[in-house]
Amino acid sequence: FGDCAANENNQYYLPGQPNICANLLDVNQVNEDDKPLYWGILWGLFLAFRLSALALLRKKATKFY
């Protein structure tokens, strides 16, 4: 995700135009060094939703029989 922050080395850079991608990263205070933390949060959310769905489906299945 850090490739878009480079000024002249990416395909989306237009001379004389603001670098929208770099501005987006700056506004959201994204730090490229925290990439493992962001992946960990993403995996944590995925697991939380999957496990809660599994628990809910199991509860409904046991109530059905």
All heavy atoms as a GROMACS GRO file, in nm:
protein
  526
    1PHE      N    1   0.081  -0.119   0.000
    1PHE     CA    2   0.000   0.000   0.000
    1PHE      C    3   0.085   0.125   0.000
    1PHE      O    4   0.035   0.234  -0.018
    1PHE     CB    5  -0.100  -0.001   0.116
    1PHE     CG    6  -0.042   0.034   0.250
    1PHE    CD1    7  -0.050   0.162   0.299
    1PHE    CD2    8   0.021  -0.060   0.327
    1PHE    CE1    9   0.001   0.195   0.420
    1PHE    CE2   10   0.072  -0.029   0.449
    1PHE     CZ   11   0.063   0.100   0.496
    2GLY      N   12   0.212   0.111   0.020
    2GLY     CA   13   0.299   0.227   0.026
    2GLY      C   14   0.347   0.275  -0.108
    2GLY      O   15   0.411   0.379  -0.118
    3ASP      N   16   0.321   0.199  -0.214
    3ASP     CA   17   0.367   0.240  -0.346
    3ASP      C   18   0.300   0.366  -0.395
    3ASP      O   19   0.358   0.441  -0.473
    3ASP     CB   20   0.342   0.128  -0.448
    3ASP     CG   21   0.427   0.006  -0.418
    3ASP    OD1   22   0.527   0.020  -0.346
    3ASP    OD2   23   0.392  -0.101  -0.467
    4CYS      N   24   0.179   0.391  -0.353
    4CYS     CA   25   0.108   0.508  -0.403
    4CYS      C   26   0.161   0.637  -0.341
    4CYS      O   27   0.137   0.745  -0.394
    4CYS     CB   28  -0.041   0.496  -0.378
    4CYS     SG   29  -0.086   0.509  -0.205
    5ALA      N   30   0.233   0.626  -0.231
    5ALA     CA   31   0.281   0.747  -0.165
    5ALA      C   32   0.402   0.808  -0.235
    5ALA      O   33   0.432   0.924  -0.214
    5ALA     CB   34   0.315   0.716  -0.020
    6ALA      N   35   0.471   0.729  -0.317
    6ALA     CA   36   0.586   0.783  -0.389
    6ALA      C   37   0.538   0.884  -0.493
    6ALA      O   38   0.436   0.864  -0.558
    6ALA     CB   39   0.662   0.670  -0.457
    7ASN      N   40   0.610   0.993  -0.508
    7ASN     CA   41   0.563   1.100  -0.594
    7ASN      C   42   0.569   1.067  -0.742
    7ASN      O   43   0.468   1.062  -0.810
    7ASN     CB   44   0.641   1.228  -0.567
    7ASN     CG   45   0.591   1.298  -0.444
    7ASN    OD1   46   0.478   1.278  -0.405
    7ASN    ND2   47   0.675   1.378  -0.383
    8GLU      N   48   0.687   1.047  -0.795
    8GLU     CA   49   0.701   1.035  -0.939
    8GLU      C   50   0.722   0.893  -0.986
    8GLU      O   51   0.735   0.868  -1.105
    8GLU     CB   52   0.817   1.123  -0.985
    8GLU     CG   53   0.789   1.269  -0.959
    8GLU     CD   54   0.916   1.352  -0.954
    8GLU    OE1   55   1.024   1.296  -0.974
    8GLU    OE2   56   0.906   1.472  -0.929
    9ASN      N   57   0.725   0.797  -0.896
    9ASN     CA   58   0.755   0.660  -0.933
    9ASN      C   59   0.631   0.573  -0.951
    9ASN      O   60   0.644   0.454  -0.974
    9ASN     CB   61   0.846   0.596  -0.827
    9ASN     CG   62   0.979   0.666  -0.820
    9ASN    OD1   63   1.026   0.720  -0.919
    9ASN    ND2   64   1.040   0.666  -0.703
   10ASN      N   65   0.514   0.629  -0.937
   10ASN     CA   66   0.396   0.546  -0.954
   10ASN      C   67   0.320   0.585  -1.080
   10ASN      O   68   0.339   0.692  -1.136
   10ASN     CB   69   0.305   0.551  -0.830
   10ASN     CG   70   0.244   0.687  -0.806
   10ASN    OD1   71   0.238   0.769  -0.897
   10ASN    ND2   72   0.201   0.713  -0.685
   11GLN      N   73   0.232   0.500  -1.122
   11GLN     CA   74   0.159   0.522  -1.246
   11GLN      C   75   0.045   0.623  -1.232
   11GLN      O   76  -0.010   0.667  -1.331
   11GLN     CB   77   0.105   0.390  -1.299
   11GLN     CG   78   0.003   0.325  -1.206
   11GLN     CD   79  -0.040   0.190  -1.256
   11GLN    OE1   80   0.006   0.143  -1.358
   11GLN    NE2   81  -0.129   0.126  -1.181
   12TYR      N   82   0.009   0.656  -1.111
   12TYR     CA   83  -0.103   0.747  -1.089
   12TYR      C   84  -0.060   0.892  -1.068
   12TYR      O   85  -0.143   0.978  -1.047
   12TYR     CB   86  -0.186   0.701  -0.969
   12TYR     CG   87  -0.235   0.559  -0.983
   12TYR    CD1   88  -0.186   0.459  -0.902
   12TYR    CD2   89  -0.328   0.526  -1.080
   12TYR    CE1   90  -0.229   0.329  -0.916
   12TYR    CE2   91  -0.372   0.396  -1.095
   12TYR     CZ   92  -0.322   0.299  -1.013
   12TYR     OH   93  -0.366   0.170  -1.027
   13TYR      N   94   0.069   0.916  -1.073
   13TYR     CA   95   0.119   1.051  -1.050
   13TYR      C   96   0.098   1.136  -1.174
   13TYR      O   97   0.136   1.099  -1.284
   13TYR     CB   98   0.267   1.048  -1.013
   13TYR     CG   99   0.327   1.185  -0.998
   13TYR    CD1  100   0.296   1.263  -0.887
   13TYR    CD2  101   0.413   1.237  -1.094
   13TYR    CE1  102   0.349   1.388  -0.872
   13TYR    CE2  103   0.467   1.363  -1.079
   13TYR     CZ  104   0.434   1.438  -0.968
   13TYR     OH  105   0.487   1.563  -0.954
   14LEU      N  106   0.036   1.250  -1.157
   14LEU     CA  107   0.017   1.346  -1.265
   14LEU      C  108   0.086   1.476  -1.224
   14LEU      O  109   0.055   1.533  -1.121
   14LEU     CB  110  -0.132   1.373  -1.290
   14LEU     CG  111  -0.214   1.253  -1.336
   14LEU    CD1  112  -0.362   1.290  -1.339
   14LEU    CD2  113  -0.169   1.206  -1.471
   15PRO      N  114   0.180   1.522  -1.305
   15PRO     CA  115   0.250   1.646  -1.269
   15PRO      C  116   0.152   1.762  -1.254
   15PRO      O  117   0.061   1.779  -1.333
   15PRO     CB  118   0.344   1.669  -1.388
   15PRO     CG  119   0.359   1.536  -1.452
   15PRO     CD  120   0.230   1.463  -1.428
   16GLY      N  121   0.170   1.839  -1.150
   16GLY     CA  122   0.084   1.954  -1.124
   16GLY      C  123  -0.042   1.920  -1.047
   16GLY      O  124  -0.118   2.009  -1.011
   17GLN      N  125  -0.066   1.793  -1.021
   17GLN     CA  126  -0.185   1.751  -0.948
   17GLN      C  127  -0.143   1.698  -0.811
   17GLN      O  128  -0.035   1.641  -0.796
   17GLN     CB  129  -0.259   1.639  -1.023
   17GLN     CG  130  -0.311   1.680  -1.159
   17GLN     CD  131  -0.420   1.786  -1.148
   17GLN    OE1  132  -0.504   1.781  -1.060
   17GLN    NE2  133  -0.416   1.882  -1.239
   18PRO      N  134  -0.228   1.715  -0.710
   18PRO     CA  135  -0.193   1.661  -0.578
   18PRO      C  136  -0.195   1.508  -0.580
   18PRO      O  137  -0.272   1.447  -0.654
   18PRO     CB  138  -0.301   1.717  -0.486
   18PRO     CG  139  -0.415   1.749  -0.577
   18PRO     CD  140  -0.356   1.784  -0.711
   19ASN      N  141  -0.108   1.448  -0.503
   19ASN     CA  142  -0.104   1.303  -0.492
   19ASN      C  143  -0.215   1.261  -0.395
   19ASN      O  144  -0.200   1.268  -0.273
   19ASN     CB  145   0.033   1.258  -0.443
   19ASN     CG  146   0.051   1.108  -0.452
   19ASN    OD1  147  -0.045   1.035  -0.462
   19ASN    ND2  148   0.175   1.064  -0.446
   20ILE      N  149  -0.327   1.218  -0.449
   20ILE     CA  150  -0.446   1.188  -0.370
   20ILE      C  151  -0.420   1.070  -0.276
   20ILE      O  152  -0.461   1.072  -0.160
   20ILE     CB  153  -0.566   1.160  -0.462
   20ILE    CG1  154  -0.598   1.286  -0.541
   20ILE    CG2  155  -0.686   1.115  -0.381
   20ILE    CD1  156  -0.701   1.266  -0.649
   21CYS      N  157  -0.349   0.971  -0.325
   21CYS     CA  158  -0.323   0.853  -0.243
   21CYS      C  159  -0.236   0.888  -0.123
   21CYS      O  160  -0.263   0.845  -0.011
   21CYS     CB  161  -0.257   0.746  -0.328
   21CYS     SG  162  -0.234   0.591  -0.243
   22ALA      N  163  -0.132   0.965  -0.145
   22ALA     CA  164  -0.045   1.007  -0.034
   22ALA      C  165  -0.122   1.093   0.065
   22ALA      O  166  -0.104   1.080   0.186
   22ALA     CB  167   0.076   1.081  -0.087
   23ASN      N  168  -0.210   1.180   0.014
   23ASN     CA  169  -0.292   1.262   0.103
   23ASN      C  170  -0.386   1.177   0.187
   23ASN      O  171  -0.408   1.205   0.305
   23ASN     CB  172  -0.372   1.364   0.023
   23ASN     CG  173  -0.284   1.472  -0.037
   23ASN    OD1  174  -0.171   1.492   0.005
   23ASN    ND2  175  -0.336   1.541  -0.137
   24LEU      N  176  -0.442   1.073   0.127
   24LEU     CA  177  -0.531   0.983   0.199
   24LEU      C  178  -0.457   0.912   0.312
   24LEU      O  179  -0.508   0.900   0.423
   24LEU     CB  180  -0.592   0.880   0.103
   24LEU     CG  181  -0.692   0.783   0.160
   24LEU    CD1  182  -0.816   0.857   0.208
   24LEU    CD2  183  -0.730   0.680   0.058
   25LEU      N  184  -0.335   0.868   0.284
   25LEU     CA  185  -0.256   0.803   0.388
   25LEU      C  186  -0.219   0.901   0.499
   25LEU      O  187  -0.220   0.867   0.617
   25LEU     CB  188  -0.129   0.742   0.328
   25LEU     CG  189  -0.148   0.626   0.230
   25LEU    CD1  190  -0.015   0.582   0.173
   25LEU    CD2  191  -0.220   0.511   0.295
   26ASP      N  192  -0.189   1.025   0.462
   26ASP     CA  193  -0.154   1.126   0.562
   26ASP      C  194  -0.273   1.164   0.650
   26ASP      O  195  -0.260   1.176   0.772
   26ASP     CB  196  -0.100   1.252   0.495
   26ASP     CG  197   0.039   1.230   0.437
   26ASP    OD1  198   0.108   1.136   0.482
   26ASP    OD2  199   0.077   1.309   0.348
   27VAL      N  200  -0.388   1.183   0.589
   27VAL     CA  201  -0.508   1.224   0.663
   27VAL      C  202  -0.549   1.116   0.764
   27VAL      O  203  -0.589   1.146   0.876
   27VAL     CB  204  -0.624   1.255   0.566
   27VAL    CG1  205  -0.756   1.265   0.638
   27VAL    CG2  206  -0.596   1.383   0.491
   28ASN      N  207  -0.534   0.989   0.725
   28ASN     CA  208  -0.571   0.878   0.813
   28ASN      C  209  -0.458   0.836   0.906
   28ASN      O  210  -0.472   0.739   0.980
   28ASN     CB  211  -0.619   0.759   0.732
   28ASN     CG  212  -0.751   0.787   0.667
   28ASN    OD1  213  -0.841   0.840   0.729
   28ASN    ND2  214  -0.763   0.754   0.540
   29GLN      N  215  -0.347   0.909   0.902
   29GLN     CA  216  -0.230   0.884   0.986
   29GLN      C  217  -0.182   0.740   0.976
   29GLN      O  218  -0.155   0.673   1.076
   29GLN     CB  219  -0.260   0.922   1.131
   29GLN     CG  220  -0.293   1.067   1.149
   29GLN     CD  221  -0.333   1.101   1.290
   29GLN    OE1  222  -0.350   1.014   1.374
   29GLN    NE2  223  -0.349   1.229   1.316
   30VAL      N  224  -0.176   0.689   0.852
   30VAL     CA  225  -0.129   0.554   0.827
   30VAL      C  226   0.023   0.552   0.828
   30VAL      O  227   0.086   0.632   0.761
   30VAL     CB  228  -0.183   0.504   0.691
   30VAL    CG1  229  -0.124   0.369   0.657
   30VAL    CG2  230  -0.334   0.496   0.694
   31ASN      N  231   0.078   0.462   0.905
   31ASN     CA  232   0.223   0.445   0.912
   31ASN      C  233   0.257   0.312   0.846
   31ASN      O  234   0.207   0.208   0.888
   31ASN     CB  235   0.270   0.448   1.056
   31ASN     CG  236   0.420   0.446   1.068
   31ASN    OD1  237   0.491   0.440   0.969
   31ASN    ND2  238   0.468   0.451   1.190
   32GLU      N  239   0.344   0.314   0.746
   32GLU     CA  240   0.380   0.192   0.674
   32GLU      C  241   0.449   0.090   0.763
   32GLU      O  242   0.443  -0.029   0.737
   32GLU     CB  243   0.471   0.227   0.557
   32GLU     CG  244   0.414   0.187   0.425
   32GLU     CD  245   0.512   0.214   0.314
   32GLU    OE1  246   0.532   0.332   0.283
   32GLU    OE2  247   0.567   0.117   0.260
   33ASP      N  248   0.513   0.136   0.868
   33ASP     CA  249   0.582   0.045   0.958
   33ASP      C  250   0.486  -0.038   1.042
   33ASP      O  251   0.526  -0.139   1.101
   33ASP     CB  252   0.676   0.123   1.051
   33ASP     CG  253   0.786   0.194   0.974
   33ASP    OD1  254   0.822   0.145   0.865
   33ASP    OD2  255   0.833   0.298   1.022
   34ASP      N  256   0.362   0.002   1.050
   34ASP     CA  257   0.261  -0.070   1.129
   34ASP      C  258   0.185  -0.174   1.047
   34ASP      O  259   0.078  -0.219   1.088
   34ASP     CB  260   0.162   0.028   1.190
   34ASP     CG  261   0.224   0.116   1.296
   34ASP    OD1  262   0.325   0.075   1.354
   34ASP    OD2  263   0.171   0.226   1.320
   35LYS      N  264   0.238  -0.213   0.932
   35LYS     CA  265   0.168  -0.307   0.845
   35LYS      C  266   0.135  -0.439   0.916
   35LYS      O  267   0.022  -0.488   0.903
   35LYS     CB  268   0.249  -0.334   0.719
   35LYS     CG  269   0.169  -0.399   0.610
   35LYS     CD  270   0.253  -0.430   0.487
   35LYS     CE  271   0.298  -0.306   0.418
   35LYS     NZ  272   0.363  -0.334   0.289
   36PRO      N  273   0.226  -0.500   0.996
   36PRO     CA  274   0.188  -0.622   1.068
   36PRO      C  275   0.074  -0.600   1.168
   36PRO      O  276  -0.011  -0.687   1.186
   36PRO     CB  277   0.316  -0.663   1.141
   36PRO     CG  278   0.426  -0.600   1.064
   36PRO     CD  279   0.369  -0.473   1.010
   37LEU      N  280   0.071  -0.483   1.228
   37LEU     CA  281  -0.039  -0.451   1.320
   37LEU      C  282  -0.172  -0.444   1.245
   37LEU      O  283  -0.273  -0.498   1.291
   37LEU     CB  284  -0.012  -0.318   1.390
   37LEU     CG  285  -0.124  -0.265   1.479
   37LEU    CD1  286  -0.144  -0.356   1.600
   37LEU    CD2  287  -0.093  -0.123   1.523
   38TYR      N  288  -0.172  -0.382   1.128
   38TYR     CA  289  -0.294  -0.372   1.048
   38TYR      C  290  -0.341  -0.510   1.003
   38TYR      O  291  -0.461  -0.540   1.006
   38TYR     CB  292  -0.274  -0.282   0.927
   38TYR     CG  293  -0.238  -0.139   0.962
   38TYR    CD1  294  -0.146  -0.068   0.886
   38TYR    CD2  295  -0.295  -0.074   1.069
   38TYR    CE1  296  -0.112   0.062   0.916
   38TYR    CE2  297  -0.262   0.056   1.101
   38TYR     CZ  298  -0.171   0.124   1.024
   38TYR     OH  299  -0.138   0.251   1.055
   39TRP      N  300  -0.247  -0.596   0.962
   39TRP     CA  301  -0.284  -0.733   0.925
   39TRP      C  302  -0.339  -0.809   1.044
   39TRP      O  303  -0.434  -0.886   1.032
   39TRP     CB  304  -0.165  -0.807   0.865
   39TRP     CG  305  -0.144  -0.779   0.720
   39TRP    CD1  306  -0.042  -0.707   0.665
   39TRP    CD2  307  -0.228  -0.818   0.612
   39TRP    NE1  308  -0.058  -0.701   0.529
   39TRP    CE2  309  -0.171  -0.768   0.493
   39TRP    CE3  310  -0.346  -0.891   0.604
   39TRP    CZ2  311  -0.228  -0.790   0.369
   39TRP    CZ3  312  -0.403  -0.912   0.479
   39TRP    CH2  313  -0.345  -0.862   0.364
   40GLY      N  314  -0.279  -0.790   1.161
   40GLY     CA  315  -0.327  -0.857   1.281
   40GLY      C  316  -0.468  -0.814   1.318
   40GLY      O  317  -0.551  -0.897   1.355
   41ILE      N  318  -0.496  -0.686   1.306
   41ILE     CA  319  -0.631  -0.636   1.333
   41ILE      C  320  -0.730  -0.693   1.233
   41ILE      O  321  -0.840  -0.735   1.270
   41ILE     CB  322  -0.632  -0.482   1.332
   41ILE    CG1  323  -0.553  -0.427   1.451
   41ILE    CG2  324  -0.774  -0.427   1.331
   41ILE    CD1  325  -0.528  -0.278   1.446
   42LEU      N  326  -0.691  -0.697   1.106
   42LEU     CA  327  -0.778  -0.752   1.003
   42LEU      C  328  -0.809  -0.899   1.028
   42LEU      O  329  -0.924  -0.941   1.020
   42LEU     CB  330  -0.714  -0.733   0.865
   42LEU     CG  331  -0.799  -0.767   0.745
   42LEU    CD1  332  -0.921  -0.675   0.740
   42LEU    CD2  333  -0.717  -0.752   0.619
   43TRP      N  334  -0.706  -0.978   1.061
   43TRP     CA  335  -0.728  -1.119   1.092
   43TRP      C  336  -0.811  -1.136   1.219
   43TRP      O  337  -0.895  -1.226   1.228
   43TRP     CB  338  -0.595  -1.193   1.107
   43TRP     CG  339  -0.539  -1.238   0.976
   43TRP    CD1  340  -0.434  -1.185   0.910
   43TRP    CD2  341  -0.589  -1.343   0.894
   43TRP    NE1  342  -0.415  -1.251   0.792
   43TRP    CE2  343  -0.509  -1.350   0.781
   43TRP    CE3  344  -0.694  -1.432   0.906
   43TRP    CZ2  345  -0.529  -1.442   0.678
   43TRP    CZ3  346  -0.715  -1.525   0.804
   43TRP    CH2  347  -0.633  -1.529   0.693
   44GLY      N  348  -0.788  -1.051   1.318
   44GLY     CA  349  -0.866  -1.058   1.441
   44GLY      C  350  -1.014  -1.033   1.417
   44GLY      O  351  -1.100  -1.103   1.471
   45LEU      N  352  -1.044  -0.932   1.336
   45LEU     CA  353  -1.184  -0.905   1.302
   45LEU      C  354  -1.245  -1.021   1.225
   45LEU      O  355  -1.360  -1.060   1.250
   45LEU     CB  356  -1.194  -0.776   1.220
   45LEU     CG  357  -1.172  -0.647   1.295
   45LEU    CD1  358  -1.160  -0.530   1.198
   45LEU    CD2  359  -1.285  -0.623   1.393
   46PHE      N  360  -1.170  -1.076   1.131
   46PHE     CA  361  -1.219  -1.190   1.053
   46PHE      C  362  -1.253  -1.307   1.145
   46PHE      O  363  -1.362  -1.365   1.135
   46PHE     CB  364  -1.113  -1.231   0.949
   46PHE     CG  365  -1.149  -1.354   0.873
   46PHE    CD1  366  -1.242  -1.349   0.772
   46PHE    CD2  367  -1.088  -1.475   0.903
   46PHE    CE1  368  -1.275  -1.463   0.701
   46PHE    CE2  369  -1.120  -1.589   0.833
   46PHE     CZ  370  -1.214  -1.584   0.732
   47LEU      N  371  -1.160  -1.340   1.234
   47LEU     CA  372  -1.184  -1.452   1.325
   47LEU      C  373  -1.300  -1.425   1.420
   47LEU      O  374  -1.380  -1.515   1.448
   47LEU     CB  375  -1.058  -1.483   1.404
   47LEU     CG  376  -0.946  -1.550   1.326
   47LEU    CD1  377  -0.821  -1.561   1.412
   47LEU    CD2  378  -0.990  -1.686   1.276
   48ALA      N  379  -1.311  -1.303   1.468
   48ALA     CA  380  -1.421  -1.270   1.560
   48ALA      C  381  -1.556  -1.287   1.492
   48ALA      O  382  -1.648  -1.346   1.550
   48ALA     CB  383  -1.404  -1.127   1.612
   49PHE      N  384  -1.568  -1.238   1.369
   49PHE     CA  385  -1.696  -1.251   1.299
   49PHE      C  386  -1.725  -1.396   1.261
   49PHE      O  387  -1.840  -1.442   1.269
   49PHE     CB  388  -1.699  -1.162   1.175
   49PHE     CG  389  -1.724  -1.018   1.206
   49PHE    CD1  390  -1.627  -0.922   1.182
   49PHE    CD2  391  -1.845  -0.977   1.261
   49PHE    CE1  392  -1.650  -0.789   1.211
   49PHE    CE2  393  -1.869  -0.844   1.291
   49PHE     CZ  394  -1.770  -0.750   1.266
   50ARG      N  395  -1.622  -1.470   1.219
   50ARG     CA  396  -1.644  -1.610   1.183
   50ARG      C  397  -1.683  -1.693   1.304
   50ARG      O  398  -1.773  -1.777   1.296
   50ARG     CB  399  -1.518  -1.668   1.118
   50ARG     CG  400  -1.486  -1.611   0.984
   50ARG     CD  401  -1.591  -1.640   0.882
   50ARG     NE  402  -1.586  -1.779   0.843
   50ARG     CZ  403  -1.654  -1.830   0.743
   50ARG    NH1  404  -1.731  -1.753   0.670
   50ARG    NH2  405  -1.646  -1.957   0.715
   51LEU      N  406  -1.617  -1.671   1.416
   51LEU     CA  407  -1.649  -1.749   1.536
   51LEU      C  408  -1.786  -1.712   1.592
   51LEU      O  409  -1.859  -1.799   1.640
   51LEU     CB  410  -1.541  -1.730   1.642
   51LEU     CG  411  -1.406  -1.794   1.608
   51LEU    CD1  412  -1.303  -1.759   1.714
   51LEU    CD2  413  -1.420  -1.946   1.594
   52SER      N  414  -1.822  -1.585   1.585
   52SER     CA  415  -1.956  -1.546   1.632
   52SER      C  416  -2.064  -1.604   1.539
   52SER      O  417  -2.169  -1.646   1.587
   52SER     CB  418  -1.968  -1.395   1.643
   52SER     OG  419  -1.952  -1.334   1.517
   53ALA      N  420  -2.038  -1.609   1.410
   53ALA     CA  421  -2.134  -1.670   1.318
   53ALA      C  422  -2.145  -1.819   1.345
   53ALA      O  423  -2.256  -1.875   1.342
   53ALA     CB  424  -2.092  -1.645   1.174
   54LEU      N  425  -2.034  -1.884   1.370
   54LEU     CA  426  -2.036  -2.027   1.402
   54LEU      C  427  -2.115  -2.054   1.529
   54LEU      O  428  -2.196  -2.147   1.534
   54LEU     CB  429  -1.893  -2.078   1.416
   54LEU     CG  430  -1.877  -2.226   1.448
   54LEU    CD1  431  -1.924  -2.310   1.331
   54LEU    CD2  432  -1.732  -2.255   1.480
   55ALA      N  433  -2.094  -1.973   1.631
   55ALA     CA  434  -2.167  -1.991   1.756
   55ALA      C  435  -2.317  -1.968   1.736
   55ALA      O  436  -2.400  -2.042   1.790
   55ALA     CB  437  -2.112  -1.895   1.862
   56LEU      N  438  -2.352  -1.866   1.660
   56LEU     CA  439  -2.493  -1.838   1.635
   56LEU      C  440  -2.558  -1.950   1.555
   56LEU      O  441  -2.670  -1.992   1.588
   56LEU     CB  442  -2.507  -1.705   1.561
   56LEU     CG  443  -2.648  -1.659   1.531
   56LEU    CD1  444  -2.722  -1.628   1.660
   56LEU    CD2  445  -2.646  -1.538   1.441
   57LEU      N  446  -2.490  -1.999   1.453
   57LEU     CA  447  -2.547  -2.109   1.375
   57LEU      C  448  -2.560  -2.236   1.457
   57LEU      O  449  -2.658  -2.310   1.444
   57LEU     CB  450  -2.460  -2.135   1.252
   57LEU     CG  451  -2.471  -2.029   1.141
   57LEU    CD1  452  -2.370  -2.058   1.033
   57LEU    CD2  453  -2.611  -2.028   1.083
   58ARG      N  454  -2.463  -2.261   1.543
   58ARG     CA  455  -2.472  -2.380   1.628
   58ARG      C  456  -2.589  -2.369   1.725
   58ARG      O  457  -2.662  -2.465   1.749
   58ARG     CB  458  -2.342  -2.399   1.704
   58ARG     CG  459  -2.347  -2.522   1.789
   58ARG     CD  460  -2.220  -2.549   1.857
   58ARG     NE  461  -2.246  -2.665   1.944
   58ARG     CZ  462  -2.154  -2.735   2.000
   58ARG    NH1  463  -2.030  -2.705   1.980
   58ARG    NH2  464  -2.186  -2.836   2.076
   59LYS      N  465  -2.608  -2.250   1.780
   59LYS     CA  466  -2.719  -2.227   1.874
   59LYS      C  467  -2.853  -2.247   1.804
   59LYS      O  468  -2.942  -2.312   1.856
   59LYS     CB  469  -2.710  -2.086   1.931
   59LYS     CG  470  -2.815  -2.054   2.033
   59LYS     CD  471  -2.797  -1.914   2.086
   59LYS     CE  472  -2.907  -1.878   2.182
   59LYS     NZ  473  -2.894  -1.739   2.230
   60LYS      N  474  -2.864  -2.196   1.681
   60LYS     CA  475  -2.989  -2.214   1.606
   60LYS      C  476  -3.010  -2.359   1.567
   60LYS      O  477  -3.123  -2.408   1.565
   60LYS     CB  478  -2.988  -2.125   1.481
   60LYS     CG  479  -3.013  -1.979   1.511
   60LYS     CD  480  -3.026  -1.903   1.382
   60LYS     CE  481  -3.067  -1.760   1.409
   60LYS     NZ  482  -3.102  -1.689   1.289
   61ALA      N  483  -2.902  -2.430   1.534
   61ALA     CA  484  -2.915  -2.570   1.493
   61ALA      C  485  -2.958  -2.657   1.610
   61ALA      O  486  -3.036  -2.749   1.593
   61ALA     CB  487  -2.784  -2.619   1.435
   62THR      N  488  -2.904  -2.632   1.730
   62THR     CA  489  -2.943  -2.712   1.844
   62THR      C  490  -3.086  -2.682   1.888
   62THR      O  491  -3.155  -2.768   1.938
   62THR     CB  492  -2.848  -2.691   1.963
   62THR    OG1  493  -2.842  -2.552   1.993
   62THR    CG2  494  -2.709  -2.743   1.930
   63LYS      N  495  -3.131  -2.561   1.866
   63LYS     CA  496  -3.268  -2.525   1.900
   63LYS      C  497  -3.367  -2.586   1.800
   63LYS      O  498  -3.479  -2.618   1.833
   63LYS     CB  499  -3.283  -2.372   1.900
   63LYS     CG  500  -3.411  -2.325   1.966
   63LYS     CD  501  -3.432  -2.177   1.952
   63LYS     CE  502  -3.332  -2.097   2.030
   63LYS     NZ  503  -3.365  -1.953   2.030
   64PHE      N  504  -3.322  -2.607   1.676
   64PHE     CA  505  -3.409  -2.662   1.572
   64PHE      C  506  -3.446  -2.806   1.599
   64PHE      O  507  -3.558  -2.848   1.579
   64PHE     CB  508  -3.339  -2.648   1.436
   64PHE     CG  509  -3.420  -2.698   1.320
   64PHE    CD1  510  -3.532  -2.626   1.277
   64PHE    CD2  511  -3.385  -2.814   1.253
   64PHE    CE1  512  -3.607  -2.672   1.171
   64PHE    CE2  513  -3.460  -2.858   1.148
   64PHE     CZ  514  -3.570  -2.787   1.104
   65TYR      N  515  -3.350  -2.885   1.646
   65TYR     CA  516  -3.378  -3.025   1.676
   65TYR      C  517  -3.425  -3.035   1.814
   65TYR      O  518  -3.450  -3.091   1.892
   65TYR     CB  519  -3.252  -3.111   1.655
   65TYR     CG  520  -3.218  -3.127   1.510
   65TYR    CD1  521  -3.102  -3.071   1.458
   65TYR    CD2  522  -3.299  -3.198   1.424
   65TYR    CE1  523  -3.069  -3.087   1.326
   65TYR    CE2  524  -3.267  -3.214   1.292
   65TYR     CZ  525  -3.152  -3.158   1.243
   65TYR     OH  526  -3.120  -3.173   1.112
   0.00000   0.00000   0.00000
